[in-house]
Amino acid sequence: MAHVSAGVEYALHCLLFLVDAEELGQPASARDLAALQKVPAEFVAKLFTKLQKAGIVVAREGISGGFALARPATEITTLDVVEAVDGRKALFECKEIRAQCALFGDRTPAWAVDGVCAIHAVMIEAEKRAREAMAGHTLASLAGRAATKAPKDHAGDVREWLAARTPRRGRRTQASQ
């Protein structure tokens, strides 16, 4: 976790839209979620491949299919999404610089490299706290926070926008029958 990528941010926004799509009982396509956020569909498709592999979303087949949450929003944490998209990487990689002091020459004393260095210890603590914070926030809690910030009609507008795109896919299915 050298840093949290933009992919995580887009994935979280897409997943929040899926929380709303659940209320419609209609999965949302990666293409529709990409269009909603004005990003390339291929980018969102790659994110959803990772999310599906991690068991966060499931694909629904068919022309009116799309993606849905694989489990309740209360059971999917921000940390789950970060690790699905970016992998589980350390915040800090110690380079053992403390062993390279010019005063030591070729003979680094044991005291200089014994145990975890003070800098690395701080970074381990920071990573632990960051992971705990991300694990403490679910999609449901994020959706709740987002809902309190957005105007009351925004969630309805998003649902209507997604629903308006879904019948087009459904009409194609009906026309081919």
N, C-alpha and C positions, 0 to 999 in steps of 0.2 A: 504494500500500500504506500508506495513512494508518494503518490498523490491520488486523489480520486478523480477519475477521468470524466470528461464530458459525456462519455457513453453511459456512465452511471446516472448522471443527471437526466439524460433523455430517457433512460430505462425507467427511472422512478416516475417521471411525468407520464409516460405511457401506462405504467401500472396504475397510477392514480386514475387515469381515464378508464382503465379496465374495472376498477372498483365501481365507478359510475355505470359502466356498461353492464355490469352484473344485474343492476336494477332493471335494465331493459330485458334481461334474459337473452341478450344477443351478443355473441362474441364480436370483437372489433378486429378488423384485419390490420396487419402491419402496414399495408399501403395507406389505409385510412388514418391510422395513428401518425404515420409520417407526414401525410398531407396536413393534418391538424396542427402539427408543430413546424411545418415548412422545412423538413429535412428530407434527404433522399430516402426513398423506400428501401433501398439496398442496405443502408446503414441500420435502419430499424429492424429489418429482417435478420441481420447479423446479431443484433442485440437479443432478439427473440429466440434465436437458435441457442444462445448461451443461457437465456432464462429458462427455456424449455429443458435443456440438458440438466439444469440445476433443480428441476422440479418446481419451479415458481409459476410457470404458465403451462397450459395444455393447448394443443391445436385442435380446433374443430374442423373437420373436413367439409368439403363442398363449397359451392359457389356462395352460399350465405354463411359460410363458416368464418373462422378467424381465431383469435386467441382469447382465452379466459384464464382467470386465476386458477391454479391447480389446487389451492387450498384457501381457506378463509383469509381475508386481509388482516385479520387479527393475529394470524400465525406466520406472516411473512415480514421479516425484519429488514430494516435498511441494510444491516450487515449482510444478510442473505443476498441482497441485490448487489452490493459492492463486490462480494466475493464471487458471485456468478459472472459479473461483467469483467472485473479487473483481476480476478484471481486472488489468492491469499498471499500477499507479499508483505514483507516486513517494512515497517515505517523507516527503519534506520539499519544500515549495514555497517557494522564496526569494521574499520580498516586497520585496527591495532596500531594506530599512529603512535601511541604511547611507547611502543617498543623501538621506535625509530629515532629517539632523541640523540643528537650528535654527541652529547656528553657520555653516552654509553659505548660508543665505538662499536666494536663487533660483539660486545658482551653485555647484553641487556640483563640487568639484575632481575631476579625472580620477583621481588617486591613490586617492580614496575608493571608487570603483566599479570600479577596474581589476581584472580577473580575478575568480576565484571568491572570495567572502568566506570568512573563516575558519570561520564557523558553518556555512555551506553545505558547505564542504569536509568537515567532520566528519560531516555528515548523509549526504553522498555515500558516504563510507567506511563508515558504519554500514549503509546500504542494501546496499552491495556485499557486506559480510560476512554480512548476514542472508540475502540471496539465495544466496550460496555455501553457507551452512549448510543452507538448505531444499533446495537442489539436491543436496546431499550425502546426503540421507536419502530412501530409496525406500519404497514401501509394504511391500516385503519386509523392510526393516530395521526399520520401525515395527512390523510384525506380530511380528517376532522380539522386540523390546523389550517389547511388550505381553504376549507369551506368557510371558516370564520373570517378569513382575509378577503376572499373574493365577494363581489356583489351577489346577492341572493339568487339572481336569475342566471348567473354564469353556469352553474352546474346543469341547469335546465337547457341552456343554449348548447352546451357541449353534447348533452344527450340527444337533443333534436338534430344537431349537425351529424352525429354518428348515425342516428336512426334514419335520417334522410338519405344517407349513402347506402345503407343496408338494403332497402327495398329494391334499389337498382340491381343489386346482385341477386336478390330473390326473384325479381321480374324475369331476369335472364333464365333462371331455373324454370319458372312457370312456362315461359315461352317455348322452352325446349321439350316440354312434356307433351 
